[in-house]
Amino acid sequence: MHYRKYLPRVRVQSSALRSVGYDEHEWVLQVRFNNGKLYNYFRVPPLEHDALMRAASKGEYLNLQIKPYYEFEELETAEA
């Protein structure tokens, strides 16, 4: 899958994640990590996005509940 839009993202308090965006129509979760890398995760239901945003540890939630279950792609980006 490919998704080339840059979504509006909100900054998050996390040691691993910088910002998170979500396209509720396409079910695409977009995550910018603190190392500058940008990833899209596909077919992520709205409830998963909500749970990520409410999680005490967003990095842990992403690692345990999203990465293992959803297809993803890394976007090429100039931002570091």
ZIPEHU-V467859 format. One record per backbone hydrogen bond with DSSP energy under -1.0 kcal/mol. NH is the residue of the N-H (numbers start at 1). CO is the residue of the C=O. If there is no record, write none. Layout:
# ZIPEHU-V467859
((NH & CO) (NH & CO))
This chain:
# ZIPEHU-V467859
((10 & 20) (12 & 18) (18 & 32) (19 & 32) (20 & 10) (21 & 30) (23 & 28) (27 & 23) (28 & 23) (29 & 41) (30 & 21) (31 & 39) (32 & 19) (33 & 37) (34 & 16) (36 & 33) (39 & 31) (40 & 73) (41 & 29) (42 & 71) (44 & 27) (49 & 45) (50 & 46) (51 & 47) (52 & 48) (53 & 49) (54 & 50) (55 & 51) (61 & 57) (62 & 58) (63 & 59) (64 & 60) (65 & 61) (66 & 62) (67 & 62) (69 & 66) (70 & 66) (73 & 40) (75 & 38))
